[in-house]
Amino acid sequence: MGSDTWNSRWVKYEIARAVVDNKGLLAVGINNLPHIKTGLADSQGINPLQIMGVYKSNGRFYLAENRWELVSQYPQQQYGWHWHRYDDYTDPVSLPGYLTEKAEPNVCALSEGAGYYDYVASGGALQLGTWLDTAARQVNR
């Protein structure tokens, strides 16, 4: 994932589809790879699995999205993170095997159970297959 990956609607959609389809999830940070034009590493982005989550309502699980939004304008503008129902998929989902159920209405971010790896620092060229196998085993695949 790059610096702005977390903010992509399509990345969030693919994460949601992985939950809906009961597939394993992991995040791989690529910020330490040198940029093709500058040769320098990019700044660290937010793990998109921190932006997506699952919550329980009336005994069923649903997808949630954490949004950075204006929470107050007076006496000065203040922003904060707030969980909302994920609008692009509103049907119930199964609780992913890598998450522990929380009491209603608390949201469990997907990052609480899915792996995060730094491609450069964690030897991604050699370890990627192991990371994928771990993610698949977490959902019994």
A tleap script that builds the chain and sets N, CA, C and O, in Angstrom:
source leaprc.protein.ff14SB
mol = sequence {
  NMET GLY SER ASP THR TRP ASN SER ARG TRP
  VAL LYS TYR GLU ILE ALA ARG ALA VAL VAL
  ASP ASN LYS GLY LEU LEU ALA VAL GLY ILE
  ASN ASN LEU PRO HIE ILE LYS THR GLY LEU
  ALA ASP SER GLN GLY ILE ASN PRO LEU GLN
  ILE MET GLY VAL TYR LYS SER ASN GLY ARG
  PHE TYR LEU ALA GLU ASN ARG TRP GLU LEU
  VAL SER GLN TYR PRO GLN GLN GLN TYR GLY
  TRP HIE TRP HIE ARG TYR ASP ASP TYR THR
  ASP PRO VAL SER LEU PRO GLY TYR LEU THR
  GLU LYS ALA GLU PRO ASN VAL CYS ALA LEU
  SER GLU GLY ALA GLY TYR TYR ASP TYR VAL
  ALA SER GLY GLY ALA LEU GLN LEU GLY THR
  TRP LEU ASP THR ALA ALA ARG GLN VAL ASN
  CARG
}
set mol.1.N position { 0.845 -1.163 0.000 }
set mol.1.CA position { 0.000 0.000 0.000 }
set mol.1.C position { 0.890 1.225 0.000 }
set mol.1.O position { 1.964 1.231 0.601 }
set mol.2.N position { 0.443 2.233 -0.662 }
set mol.2.CA position { 1.192 3.477 -0.743 }
set mol.2.C position { 0.652 4.512 0.227 }
set mol.2.O position { -0.160 4.199 1.097 }
set mol.3.N position { 1.104 5.740 0.072 }
set mol.3.CA position { 0.744 6.816 0.991 }
set mol.3.C position { -0.749 7.130 0.996 }
set mol.3.O position { -1.300 7.454 2.048 }
set mol.4.N position { -1.413 7.040 -0.153 }
set mol.4.CA position { -2.826 7.422 -0.249 }
set mol.4.C position { -3.759 6.248 -0.523 }
set mol.4.O position { -4.941 6.456 -0.797 }
set mol.5.N position { -3.255 5.031 -0.454 }
set mol.5.CA position { -4.071 3.852 -0.742 }
set mol.5.C position { -5.313 3.806 0.127 }
set mol.5.O position { -6.389 3.448 -0.353 }
set mol.6.N position { -5.185 4.160 1.389 }
set mol.6.CA position { -6.292 4.096 2.349 }
set mol.6.C position { -7.491 4.929 1.913 }
set mol.6.O position { -8.617 4.637 2.315 }
set mol.7.N position { -7.275 5.948 1.107 }
set mol.7.CA position { -8.335 6.884 0.742 }
set mol.7.C position { -9.056 6.492 -0.551 }
set mol.7.O position { -9.992 7.182 -0.954 }
set mol.8.N position { -8.654 5.424 -1.198 }
set mol.8.CA position { -9.246 5.009 -2.462 }
set mol.8.C position { -10.561 4.254 -2.239 }
set mol.8.O position { -10.604 3.266 -1.506 }
set mol.9.N position { -11.612 4.726 -2.872 }
set mol.9.CA position { -12.905 4.042 -2.770 }
set mol.9.C position { -12.797 2.615 -3.286 }
set mol.9.O position { -13.442 1.709 -2.759 }
set mol.10.N position { -11.979 2.414 -4.319 }
set mol.10.CA position { -11.874 1.091 -4.939 }
set mol.10.C position { -11.085 0.130 -4.054 }
set mol.10.O position { -11.374 -1.067 -4.032 }
set mol.11.N position { -10.118 0.626 -3.344 }
set mol.11.CA position { -9.393 -0.215 -2.393 }
set mol.11.C position { -10.351 -0.650 -1.289 }
set mol.11.O position { -10.373 -1.820 -0.909 }
set mol.12.N position { -11.139 0.288 -0.777 }
set mol.12.CA position { -12.124 -0.042 0.260 }
set mol.12.C position { -13.128 -1.064 -0.265 }
set mol.12.O position { -13.527 -1.974 0.461 }
set mol.13.N position { -13.531 -0.918 -1.511 }
set mol.13.CA position { -14.473 -1.873 -2.101 }
set mol.13.C position { -13.862 -3.273 -2.170 }
set mol.13.O position { -14.529 -4.252 -1.834 }
set mol.14.N position { -12.608 -3.379 -2.598 }
set mol.14.CA position { -11.963 -4.686 -2.693 }
set mol.14.C position { -11.773 -5.311 -1.311 }
set mol.14.O position { -11.882 -6.528 -1.160 }
set mol.15.N position { -11.496 -4.498 -0.321 }
set mol.15.CA position { -11.406 -5.003 1.050 }
set mol.15.C position { -12.769 -5.528 1.477 }
set mol.15.O position { -12.867 -6.612 2.053 }
set mol.16.N position { -13.818 -4.767 1.198 }
set mol.16.CA position { -15.174 -5.192 1.540 }
set mol.16.C position { -15.514 -6.506 0.845 }
set mol.16.O position { -16.096 -7.394 1.467 }
set mol.17.N position { -15.164 -6.646 -0.424 }
set mol.17.CA position { -15.449 -7.887 -1.157 }
set mol.17.C position { -14.725 -9.072 -0.523 }
set mol.17.O position { -15.270 -10.175 -0.468 }
set mol.18.N position { -13.512 -8.853 -0.050 }
set mol.18.CA position { -12.788 -9.946 0.604 }
set mol.18.C position { -13.524 -10.406 1.855 }
set mol.18.O position { -13.566 -11.604 2.135 }
set mol.19.N position { -14.103 -9.482 2.609 }
set mol.19.CA position { -14.883 -9.856 3.795 }
set mol.19.C position { -16.163 -10.578 3.368 }
set mol.19.O position { -16.504 -11.626 3.916 }
set mol.20.N position { -16.867 -10.012 2.388 }
set mol.20.CA position { -18.112 -10.608 1.906 }
set mol.20.C position { -17.866 -12.024 1.394 }
set mol.20.O position { -18.668 -12.921 1.653 }
set mol.21.N position { -16.778 -12.232 0.678 }
set mol.21.CA position { -16.465 -13.531 0.076 }
set mol.21.C position { -15.661 -14.446 1.005 }
set mol.21.O position { -15.206 -15.511 0.589 }
set mol.22.N position { -15.491 -14.032 2.253 }
set mol.22.CA position { -14.772 -14.811 3.257 }
set mol.22.C position { -13.356 -15.170 2.798 }
set mol.22.O position { -12.936 -16.323 2.892 }
set mol.23.N position { -12.643 -14.185 2.309 }
set mol.23.CA position { -11.256 -14.367 1.895 }
set mol.23.C position { -10.338 -13.736 2.934 }
set mol.23.O position { -10.729 -12.812 3.648 }
set mol.24.N position { -9.139 -14.237 3.006 }
set mol.24.CA position { -8.163 -13.682 3.936 }
set mol.24.C position { -7.728 -12.292 3.506 }
set mol.24.O position { -7.811 -11.936 2.330 }
set mol.25.N position { -7.266 -11.517 4.467 }
set mol.25.CA position { -6.802 -10.161 4.192 }
set mol.25.C position { -5.438 -9.926 4.823 }
set mol.25.O position { -5.124 -10.479 5.877 }
set mol.26.N position { -4.646 -9.114 4.176 }
set mol.26.CA position { -3.395 -8.633 4.730 }
set mol.26.C position { -3.075 -7.309 4.059 }
set mol.26.O position { -3.555 -7.030 2.961 }
set mol.27.N position { -2.275 -6.505 4.711 }
set mol.27.CA position { -1.813 -5.245 4.134 }
set mol.27.C position { -0.299 -5.328 4.013 }
set mol.27.O position { 0.384 -5.820 4.912 }
set mol.28.N position { 0.211 -4.845 2.897 }
set mol.28.CA position { 1.654 -4.837 2.663 }
set mol.28.C position { 2.077 -3.413 2.366 }
set mol.28.O position { 1.679 -2.833 1.356 }
set mol.29.N position { 2.885 -2.854 3.250 }
set mol.29.CA position { 3.397 -1.492 3.051 }
set mol.29.C position { 4.541 -1.490 2.061 }
set mol.29.O position { 5.500 -2.251 2.193 }
set mol.30.N position { 4.426 -0.623 1.066 }
set mol.30.CA position { 5.478 -0.527 0.040 }
set mol.30.C position { 6.183 0.825 0.082 }
set mol.30.O position { 6.949 1.157 -0.823 }
set mol.31.N position { 5.929 1.595 1.118 }
set mol.31.CA position { 6.481 2.945 1.189 }
set mol.31.C position { 8.002 2.983 1.251 }
set mol.31.O position { 8.608 3.976 0.849 }
set mol.32.N position { 8.624 1.930 1.740 }
set mol.32.CA position { 10.083 1.920 1.835 }
set mol.32.C position { 10.772 1.564 0.520 }
set mol.32.O position { 11.998 1.619 0.429 }
set mol.33.N position { 9.993 1.201 -0.497 }
set mol.33.CA position { 10.587 0.989 -1.817 }
set mol.33.C position { 10.913 2.344 -2.427 }
set mol.33.O position { 10.127 3.281 -2.280 }
set mol.34.N position { 12.032 2.476 -3.099 }
set mol.34.CA position { 12.359 3.763 -3.710 }
set mol.34.C position { 11.389 4.106 -4.847 }
set mol.34.O position { 11.058 3.259 -5.676 }
set mol.35.N position { 10.952 5.342 -4.864 }
set mol.35.CA position { 10.056 5.825 -5.923 }
set mol.35.C position { 10.783 5.784 -7.256 }
set mol.35.O position { 11.973 6.091 -7.332 }
set mol.36.N position { 10.066 5.404 -8.305 }
set mol.36.CA position { 10.688 5.225 -9.625 }
set mol.36.C position { 11.300 6.526 -10.172 }
set mol.36.O position { 12.305 6.484 -10.882 }
set mol.37.N position { 10.699 7.677 -9.844 }
set mol.37.CA position { 11.210 8.950 -10.373 }
set mol.37.C position { 12.227 9.606 -9.449 }
set mol.37.O position { 13.254 10.099 -9.915 }
set mol.38.N position { 11.957 9.618 -8.152 }
set mol.38.CA position { 12.823 10.337 -7.215 }
set mol.38.C position { 13.898 9.460 -6.594 }
set mol.38.O position { 14.915 9.969 -6.124 }
set mol.39.N position { 13.686 8.148 -6.584 }
set mol.39.CA position { 14.621 7.255 -5.932 }
set mol.39.C position { 14.501 7.261 -4.420 }
set mol.39.O position { 15.261 6.577 -3.734 }
set mol.40.N position { 13.549 8.029 -3.888 }
set mol.40.CA position { 13.357 8.144 -2.447 }
set mol.40.C position { 12.109 7.390 -2.012 }
set mol.40.O position { 11.200 7.157 -2.809 }
set mol.41.N position { 12.077 7.017 -0.754 }
set mol.41.CA position { 10.897 6.361 -0.196 }
set mol.41.C position { 9.792 7.396 0.017 }
set mol.41.O position { 10.073 8.554 0.326 }
set mol.42.N position { 8.536 6.976 -0.148 }
set mol.42.CA position { 7.396 7.851 0.106 }
set mol.42.C position { 7.060 7.841 1.589 }
set mol.42.O position { 7.515 6.976 2.337 }
set mol.43.N position { 6.261 8.813 2.003 }
set mol.43.CA position { 5.828 8.850 3.400 }
set mol.43.C position { 4.881 7.689 3.684 }
set mol.43.O position { 4.201 7.191 2.787 }
set mol.44.N position { 4.849 7.271 4.932 }
set mol.44.CA position { 4.000 6.156 5.351 }
set mol.44.C position { 2.529 6.555 5.248 }
set mol.44.O position { 2.134 7.628 5.704 }
set mol.45.N position { 1.739 5.694 4.652 }
set mol.45.CA position { 0.301 5.927 4.566 }
set mol.45.C position { -0.426 5.221 5.696 }
set mol.45.O position { 0.185 4.497 6.483 }
set mol.46.N position { -1.716 5.431 5.772 }
set mol.46.CA position { -2.559 4.760 6.766 }
set mol.46.C position { -2.872 3.361 6.258 }
set mol.46.O position { -3.153 3.172 5.074 }
set mol.47.N position { -2.823 2.402 7.135 }
set mol.47.CA position { -3.180 1.033 6.787 }
set mol.47.C position { -4.674 1.021 6.441 }
set mol.47.O position { -5.489 1.341 7.307 }
set mol.48.N position { -5.063 0.667 5.217 }
set mol.48.CA position { -6.484 0.687 4.857 }
set mol.48.C position { -7.331 -0.283 5.677 }
set mol.48.O position { -8.553 -0.141 5.727 }
set mol.49.N position { -6.700 -1.265 6.317 }
set mol.49.CA position { -7.456 -2.188 7.165 }
set mol.49.C position { -7.830 -1.535 8.499 }
set mol.49.O position { -8.619 -2.090 9.263 }
set mol.50.N position { -7.257 -0.347 8.780 }
set mol.50.CA position { -7.684 0.443 9.935 }
set mol.50.C position { -8.919 1.274 9.597 }
set mol.50.O position { -9.629 1.727 10.495 }
set mol.51.N position { -9.171 1.472 8.322 }
set mol.51.CA position { -10.279 2.299 7.853 }
set mol.51.C position { -11.555 1.479 7.691 }
set mol.51.O position { -12.657 2.025 7.753 }
set mol.52.N position { -11.412 0.183 7.485 }
set mol.52.CA position { -12.561 -0.703 7.299 }
set mol.52.C position { -12.724 -1.593 8.524 }
set mol.52.O position { -11.741 -2.014 9.134 }
set mol.53.N position { -13.977 -1.874 8.877 }
set mol.53.CA position { -14.224 -2.695 10.050 }
set mol.53.C position { -15.543 -3.428 9.966 }
set mol.53.O position { -16.258 -3.343 8.968 }
set mol.54.N position { -15.856 -4.153 11.032 }
set mol.54.CA position { -17.097 -4.914 11.144 }
set mol.54.C position { -17.719 -4.580 12.494 }
set mol.54.O position { -17.017 -4.482 13.500 }
set mol.55.N position { -19.036 -4.406 12.511 }
set mol.55.CA position { -19.746 -4.175 13.770 }
set mol.55.C position { -20.987 -5.050 13.815 }
set mol.55.O position { -21.474 -5.517 12.785 }
set mol.56.N position { -21.487 -5.263 15.015 }
set mol.56.CA position { -22.658 -6.101 15.219 }
set mol.56.C position { -23.848 -5.215 15.570 }
set mol.56.O position { -23.753 -4.304 16.392 }
set mol.57.N position { -24.967 -5.512 14.922 }
set mol.57.CA position { -26.216 -4.794 15.191 }
set mol.57.C position { -27.363 -5.794 15.097 }
set mol.57.O position { -27.514 -6.476 14.084 }
set mol.58.N position { -28.167 -5.881 16.147 }
set mol.58.CA position { -29.294 -6.817 16.189 }
set mol.58.C position { -28.876 -8.245 15.854 }
set mol.58.O position { -29.592 -8.973 15.166 }
set mol.59.N position { -27.700 -8.632 16.355 }
set mol.59.CA position { -27.233 -9.998 16.184 }
set mol.59.C position { -26.591 -10.310 14.847 }
set mol.59.O position { -26.210 -11.455 14.603 }
set mol.60.N position { -26.462 -9.322 13.975 }
set mol.60.CA position { -25.856 -9.541 12.656 }
set mol.60.C position { -24.662 -8.610 12.487 }
set mol.60.O position { -24.583 -7.556 13.118 }
set mol.61.N position { -23.733 -9.017 11.622 }
set mol.61.CA position { -22.525 -8.237 11.391 }
set mol.61.C position { -22.639 -7.440 10.090 }
set mol.61.O position { -23.209 -7.901 9.101 }
set mol.62.N position { -22.080 -6.232 10.126 }
set mol.62.CA position { -22.111 -5.336 8.974 }
set mol.62.C position { -20.745 -4.675 8.810 }
set mol.62.O position { -19.964 -4.583 9.757 }
set mol.63.N position { -20.477 -4.219 7.595 }
set mol.63.CA position { -19.236 -3.508 7.307 }
set mol.63.C position { -19.343 -2.050 7.739 }
set mol.63.O position { -20.411 -1.441 7.683 }
set mol.64.N position { -18.206 -1.509 8.169 }
set mol.64.CA position { -18.127 -0.110 8.578 }
set mol.64.C position { -16.905 0.535 7.942 }
set mol.64.O position { -15.944 -0.139 7.571 }
set mol.65.N position { -16.966 1.853 7.825 }
set mol.65.CA position { -15.864 2.640 7.265 }
set mol.65.C position { -15.555 3.780 8.223 }
set mol.65.O position { -16.464 4.468 8.688 }
set mol.66.N position { -14.291 3.980 8.516 }
set mol.66.CA position { -13.849 5.053 9.394 }
set mol.66.C position { -13.522 6.266 8.522 }
set mol.66.O position { -12.698 6.180 7.611 }
set mol.67.N position { -14.169 7.387 8.806 }
set mol.67.CA position { -13.986 8.593 7.981 }
set mol.67.C position { -13.422 9.739 8.807 }
set mol.67.O position { -13.795 9.933 9.964 }
set mol.68.N position { -12.519 10.494 8.195 }
set mol.68.CA position { -11.960 11.707 8.771 }
set mol.68.C position { -12.922 12.829 8.397 }
set mol.68.O position { -13.122 13.121 7.218 }
set mol.69.N position { -13.514 13.453 9.411 }
set mol.69.CA position { -14.559 14.437 9.106 }
set mol.69.C position { -14.568 15.580 10.104 }
set mol.69.O position { -14.020 15.483 11.202 }
set mol.70.N position { -15.199 16.655 9.694 }
set mol.70.CA position { -15.380 17.820 10.547 }
set mol.70.C position { -16.334 17.467 11.675 }
set mol.70.O position { -17.446 17.004 11.423 }
set mol.71.N position { -15.912 17.680 12.919 }
set mol.71.CA position { -16.768 17.363 14.060 }
set mol.71.C position { -17.217 18.612 14.804 }
set mol.71.O position { -18.175 18.558 15.574 }
set mol.72.N position { -16.538 19.738 14.586 }
set mol.72.CA position { -16.915 20.977 15.262 }
set mol.72.C position { -16.377 22.164 14.480 }
set mol.72.O position { -15.283 22.104 13.918 }
set mol.73.N position { -17.150 23.239 14.447 }
set mol.73.CA position { -16.690 24.461 13.776 }
set mol.73.C position { -16.444 25.597 14.748 }
set mol.73.O position { -15.858 26.614 14.376 }
set mol.74.N position { -16.878 25.441 15.974 }
set mol.74.CA position { -16.754 26.529 16.921 }
set mol.74.C position { -16.078 26.039 18.183 }
set mol.74.O position { -16.466 24.973 18.661 }
set mol.75.N position { -15.135 26.693 18.748 }
set mol.75.CA position { -14.599 28.001 18.363 }
set mol.75.C position { -13.626 27.923 17.190 }
set mol.75.O position { -13.266 28.949 16.611 }
set mol.76.N position { -13.196 26.705 16.837 }
set mol.76.CA position { -12.356 26.523 15.647 }
set mol.76.C position { -12.710 25.178 15.025 }
set mol.76.O position { -13.319 24.326 15.673 }
set mol.77.N position { -12.330 24.996 13.779 }
set mol.77.CA position { -12.639 23.737 13.113 }
set mol.77.C position { -11.832 22.598 13.737 }
set mol.77.O position { -10.624 22.714 13.946 }
set mol.78.N position { -12.523 21.502 14.028 }
set mol.78.CA position { -11.869 20.310 14.557 }
set mol.78.C position { -12.327 19.104 13.750 }
set mol.78.O position { -13.497 18.979 13.390 }
set mol.79.N position { -11.379 18.228 13.477 }
set mol.79.CA position { -11.653 17.026 12.711 }
set mol.79.C position { -11.361 15.802 13.568 }
set mol.79.O position { -10.582 15.863 14.519 }
set mol.80.N position { -11.994 14.699 13.217 }
set mol.80.CA position { -11.751 13.457 13.932 }
set mol.80.C position { -12.229 12.266 13.123 }
set mol.80.O position { -12.961 12.417 12.144 }
set mol.81.N position { -11.807 11.074 13.543 }
set mol.81.CA position { -12.212 9.831 12.897 }
set mol.81.C position { -13.531 9.363 13.500 }
set mol.81.O position { -13.700 9.357 14.719 }
set mol.82.N position { -14.469 8.969 12.630 }
set mol.82.CA position { -15.759 8.450 13.085 }
set mol.82.C position { -16.198 7.288 12.196 }
set mol.82.O position { -16.110 7.354 10.970 }
set mol.83.N position { -16.671 6.225 12.843 }
set mol.83.CA position { -17.151 5.053 12.118 }
set mol.83.C position { -18.554 5.304 11.584 }
set mol.83.O position { -19.399 5.905 12.248 }
set mol.84.N position { -18.775 4.820 10.353 }
set mol.84.CA position { -20.074 4.888 9.689 }
set mol.84.C position { -20.350 3.549 9.022 }
set mol.84.O position { -19.430 2.789 8.721 }
set mol.85.N position { -21.620 3.274 8.796 }
set mol.85.CA position { -21.968 2.090 8.004 }
set mol.85.C position { -21.318 2.237 6.633 }
set mol.85.O position { -21.300 3.328 6.062 }
set mol.86.N position { -20.791 1.152 6.117 }
set mol.86.CA position { -20.177 1.174 4.785 }
set mol.86.C position { -21.299 1.160 3.753 }
set mol.86.O position { -22.012 0.164 3.628 }
set mol.87.N position { -21.461 2.244 3.021 }
set mol.87.CA position { -22.605 2.434 2.136 }
set mol.87.C position { -22.566 1.619 0.849 }
set mol.87.O position { -23.607 1.412 0.225 }
set mol.88.N position { -21.392 1.154 0.442 }
set mol.88.CA position { -21.304 0.419 -0.821 }
set mol.88.C position { -21.690 -1.055 -0.689 }
set mol.88.O position { -21.821 -1.756 -1.693 }
set mol.89.N position { -21.874 -1.525 0.551 }
set mol.89.CA position { -22.362 -2.891 0.770 }
set mol.89.C position { -23.057 -2.893 2.125 }
set mol.89.O position { -22.405 -2.786 3.163 }
set mol.90.N position { -24.373 -3.015 2.112 }
set mol.90.CA position { -25.141 -2.862 3.356 }
set mol.90.C position { -25.765 -4.158 3.865 }
set mol.90.O position { -26.403 -4.157 4.918 }
set mol.91.N position { -25.593 -5.264 3.137 }
set mol.91.CA position { -26.122 -6.545 3.607 }
set mol.91.C position { -25.272 -7.080 4.758 }
set mol.91.O position { -24.117 -6.684 4.910 }
set mol.92.N position { -25.833 -7.971 5.563 }
set mol.92.CA position { -25.045 -8.589 6.633 }
set mol.92.C position { -23.883 -9.415 6.065 }
set mol.92.O position { -23.962 -9.932 4.950 }
set mol.93.N position { -22.816 -9.528 6.842 }
set mol.93.CA position { -21.639 -10.319 6.488 }
set mol.93.C position { -21.326 -11.271 7.635 }
set mol.93.O position { -21.864 -11.125 8.732 }
set mol.94.N position { -20.475 -12.224 7.386 }
set mol.94.CA position { -19.986 -13.100 8.448 }
set mol.94.C position { -18.824 -12.415 9.154 }
set mol.94.O position { -18.073 -11.656 8.541 }
set mol.95.N position { -18.684 -12.685 10.437 }
set mol.95.CA position { -17.523 -12.165 11.160 }
set mol.95.C position { -16.287 -12.886 10.638 }
set mol.95.O position { -16.221 -14.113 10.702 }
set mol.96.N position { -15.298 -12.142 10.120 }
set mol.96.CA position { -14.087 -12.796 9.606 }
set mol.96.C position { -13.394 -13.620 10.692 }
set mol.96.O position { -13.398 -13.248 11.865 }
set mol.97.N position { -12.805 -14.734 10.288 }
set mol.97.CA position { -12.160 -15.649 11.220 }
set mol.97.C position { -10.988 -15.048 11.970 }
set mol.97.O position { -10.590 -15.587 13.002 }
set mol.98.N position { -10.424 -13.959 11.492 }
set mol.98.CA position { -9.271 -13.333 12.132 }
set mol.98.C position { -9.676 -12.259 13.139 }
set mol.98.O position { -8.810 -11.628 13.745 }
set mol.99.N position { -10.990 -12.039 13.327 }
set mol.99.CA position { -11.469 -11.030 14.276 }
set mol.99.C position { -12.160 -11.678 15.463 }
set mol.99.O position { -12.701 -12.779 15.363 }
set mol.100.N position { -12.133 -10.980 16.580 }
set mol.100.CA position { -12.848 -11.381 17.778 }
set mol.100.C position { -14.078 -10.489 17.913 }
set mol.100.O position { -13.990 -9.268 17.789 }
set mol.101.N position { -15.205 -11.104 18.163 }
set mol.101.CA position { -16.464 -10.367 18.275 }
set mol.101.C position { -16.416 -9.365 19.424 }
set mol.101.O position { -15.934 -9.669 20.516 }
set mol.102.N position { -16.925 -8.163 19.153 }
set mol.102.CA position { -17.044 -7.125 20.173 }
set mol.102.C position { -18.517 -6.918 20.495 }
set mol.102.O position { -19.392 -7.249 19.695 }
set mol.103.N position { -18.778 -6.376 21.659 }
set mol.103.CA position { -20.155 -6.096 22.059 }
set mol.103.C position { -20.756 -5.032 21.145 }
set mol.103.O position { -20.058 -4.133 20.676 }
set mol.104.N position { -22.058 -5.148 20.900 }
set mol.104.CA position { -22.743 -4.134 20.095 }
set mol.104.C position { -22.613 -2.788 20.772 }
set mol.104.O position { -22.634 -2.760 22.002 }
set mol.105.N position { -22.485 -1.701 20.100 }
set mol.105.CA position { -22.325 -1.482 18.670 }
set mol.105.C position { -20.876 -1.236 18.282 }
set mol.105.O position { -20.625 -0.617 17.247 }
set mol.106.N position { -19.911 -1.698 19.075 }
set mol.106.CA position { -18.499 -1.405 18.841 }
set mol.106.C position { -17.998 -1.977 17.523 }
set mol.106.O position { -18.349 -3.090 17.130 }
set mol.107.N position { -17.173 -1.188 16.856 }
set mol.107.CA position { -16.593 -1.603 15.580 }
set mol.107.C position { -15.236 -2.248 15.832 }
set mol.107.O position { -14.444 -1.761 16.639 }
set mol.108.N position { -14.983 -3.325 15.147 }
set mol.108.CA position { -13.687 -3.997 15.177 }
set mol.108.C position { -13.001 -3.713 13.844 }
set mol.108.O position { -13.434 -4.212 12.805 }
set mol.109.N position { -11.935 -2.916 13.868 }
set mol.109.CA position { -11.193 -2.629 12.637 }
set mol.109.C position { -10.579 -3.920 12.117 }
set mol.109.O position { -10.125 -4.752 12.902 }
set mol.110.N position { -10.561 -4.093 10.808 }
set mol.110.CA position { -10.000 -5.305 10.211 }
set mol.110.C position { -8.524 -5.465 10.558 }
set mol.110.O position { -8.005 -6.581 10.587 }
set mol.111.N position { -7.852 -4.348 10.822 }
set mol.111.CA position { -6.431 -4.398 11.183 }
set mol.111.C position { -6.197 -5.068 12.529 }
set mol.111.O position { -5.062 -5.427 12.841 }
set mol.112.N position { -7.248 -5.247 13.338 }
set mol.112.CA position { -7.084 -5.889 14.641 }
set mol.112.C position { -6.777 -7.379 14.516 }
set mol.112.O position { -6.306 -7.994 15.474 }
set mol.113.N position { -7.035 -7.960 13.358 }
set mol.113.CA position { -6.758 -9.382 13.196 }
set mol.113.C position { -5.989 -9.734 11.946 }
set mol.113.O position { -5.289 -10.746 11.912 }
set mol.114.N position { -6.106 -8.918 10.922 }
set mol.114.CA position { -5.405 -9.185 9.662 }
set mol.114.C position { -3.963 -8.683 9.763 }
set mol.114.O position { -3.687 -7.688 10.433 }
set mol.115.N position { -3.066 -9.373 9.101 }
set mol.115.CA position { -1.649 -9.034 9.183 }
set mol.115.C position { -1.271 -7.768 8.434 }
set mol.115.O position { -1.895 -7.409 7.435 }
set mol.116.N position { -0.240 -7.098 8.934 }
set mol.116.CA position { 0.381 -5.965 8.253 }
set mol.116.C position { 1.863 -6.276 8.142 }
set mol.116.O position { 2.495 -6.681 9.118 }
set mol.117.N position { 2.418 -6.087 6.950 }
set mol.117.CA position { 3.823 -6.366 6.707 }
set mol.117.C position { 4.451 -5.219 5.933 }
set mol.117.O position { 3.830 -4.652 5.034 }
set mol.118.N position { 5.676 -4.885 6.283 }
set mol.118.CA position { 6.454 -3.910 5.529 }
set mol.118.C position { 7.266 -4.700 4.506 }
set mol.118.O position { 8.096 -5.530 4.876 }
set mol.119.N position { 7.028 -4.444 3.232 }
set mol.119.CA position { 7.639 -5.242 2.176 }
set mol.119.C position { 9.166 -5.252 2.265 }
set mol.119.O position { 9.789 -6.303 2.113 }
set mol.120.N position { 9.765 -4.097 2.508 }
set mol.120.CA position { 11.223 -4.012 2.541 }
set mol.120.C position { 11.770 -4.564 3.860 }
set mol.120.O position { 12.629 -5.445 3.857 }
set mol.121.N position { 11.274 -4.048 4.983 }
set mol.121.CA position { 11.815 -4.420 6.294 }
set mol.121.C position { 11.544 -5.884 6.649 }
set mol.121.O position { 12.311 -6.498 7.391 }
set mol.122.N position { 10.450 -6.442 6.116 }
set mol.122.CA position { 10.076 -7.819 6.466 }
set mol.122.C position { 10.430 -8.836 5.392 }
set mol.122.O position { 9.979 -9.980 5.451 }
set mol.123.N position { 11.231 -8.435 4.416 }
set mol.123.CA position { 11.695 -9.380 3.397 }
set mol.123.C position { 10.601 -9.882 2.478 }
set mol.123.O position { 10.483 -11.085 2.245 }
set mol.124.N position { 9.804 -8.970 1.958 }
set mol.124.CA position { 8.655 -9.322 1.139 }
set mol.124.C position { 8.939 -10.231 -0.039 }
set mol.124.O position { 8.120 -11.087 -0.374 }
set mol.125.N position { 10.086 -10.058 -0.671 }
set mol.125.CA position { 10.405 -10.897 -1.831 }
set mol.125.C position { 10.455 -12.376 -1.447 }
set mol.125.O position { 10.104 -13.241 -2.250 }
set mol.126.N position { 10.883 -12.660 -0.239 }
set mol.126.CA position { 10.983 -14.043 0.224 }
set mol.126.C position { 9.772 -14.494 1.036 }
set mol.126.O position { 9.481 -15.688 1.104 }
set mol.127.N position { 9.073 -13.555 1.648 }
set mol.127.CA position { 8.029 -13.892 2.606 }
set mol.127.C position { 6.597 -13.765 2.110 }
set mol.127.O position { 5.676 -14.220 2.787 }
set mol.128.N position { 6.387 -13.165 0.954 }
set mol.128.CA position { 5.030 -12.878 0.484 }
set mol.128.C position { 4.153 -14.137 0.462 }
set mol.128.O position { 2.999 -14.083 0.885 }
set mol.129.N position { 4.669 -15.238 -0.012 }
set mol.129.CA position { 3.896 -16.480 -0.051 }
set mol.129.C position { 3.466 -16.934 1.336 }
set mol.129.O position { 2.339 -17.395 1.519 }
set mol.130.N position { 4.349 -16.807 2.302 }
set mol.130.CA position { 4.026 -17.161 3.686 }
set mol.130.C position { 2.934 -16.250 4.227 }
set mol.130.O position { 2.022 -16.718 4.908 }
set mol.131.N position { 3.013 -14.956 3.934 }
set mol.131.CA position { 1.996 -14.002 4.396 }
set mol.131.C position { 0.629 -14.349 3.812 }
set mol.131.O position { -0.386 -14.304 4.506 }
set mol.132.N position { 0.620 -14.693 2.528 }
set mol.132.CA position { -0.649 -15.056 1.875 }
set mol.132.C position { -1.220 -16.343 2.464 }
set mol.132.O position { -2.426 -16.440 2.691 }
set mol.133.N position { -0.364 -17.324 2.711 }
set mol.133.CA position { -0.822 -18.574 3.320 }
set mol.133.C position { -1.413 -18.329 4.708 }
set mol.133.O position { -2.425 -18.930 5.067 }
set mol.134.N position { -0.794 -17.463 5.476 }
set mol.134.CA position { -1.296 -17.134 6.817 }
set mol.134.C position { -2.682 -16.503 6.724 }
set mol.134.O position { -3.584 -16.871 7.476 }
set mol.135.N position { -2.853 -15.559 5.806 }
set mol.135.CA position { -4.150 -14.891 5.633 }
set mol.135.C position { -5.223 -15.903 5.221 }
set mol.135.O position { -6.357 -15.829 5.696 }
set mol.136.N position { -4.880 -16.831 4.354 }
set mol.136.CA position { -5.842 -17.840 3.913 }
set mol.136.C position { -6.219 -18.789 5.053 }
set mol.136.O position { -7.387 -19.148 5.204 }
set mol.137.N position { -5.233 -19.193 5.850 }
set mol.137.CA position { -5.511 -20.088 6.981 }
set mol.137.C position { -6.422 -19.418 8.015 }
set mol.137.O position { -7.223 -20.096 8.658 }
set mol.138.N position { -6.311 -18.109 8.180 }
set mol.138.CA position { -7.135 -17.398 9.162 }
set mol.138.C position { -8.627 -17.498 8.843 }
set mol.138.O position { -9.466 -17.338 9.730 }
set mol.139.N position { -8.952 -17.758 7.593 }
set mol.139.CA position { -10.375 -17.902 7.192 }
set mol.139.C position { -10.655 -19.328 6.714 }
set mol.139.O position { -11.606 -19.573 5.972 }
set mol.140.N position { -9.820 -20.251 7.149 }
set mol.140.CA position { -9.992 -21.681 6.847 }
set mol.140.C position { -10.013 -21.990 5.361 }
set mol.140.O position { -10.844 -22.774 4.904 }
set mol.141.N position { -9.135 -21.402 4.625 }
set mol.141.CA position { -9.001 -21.679 3.187 }
set mol.141.C position { -7.712 -22.411 2.931 }
set mol.141.O position { -7.405 -22.740 1.785 }
savepdb mol mol.pdb
quit
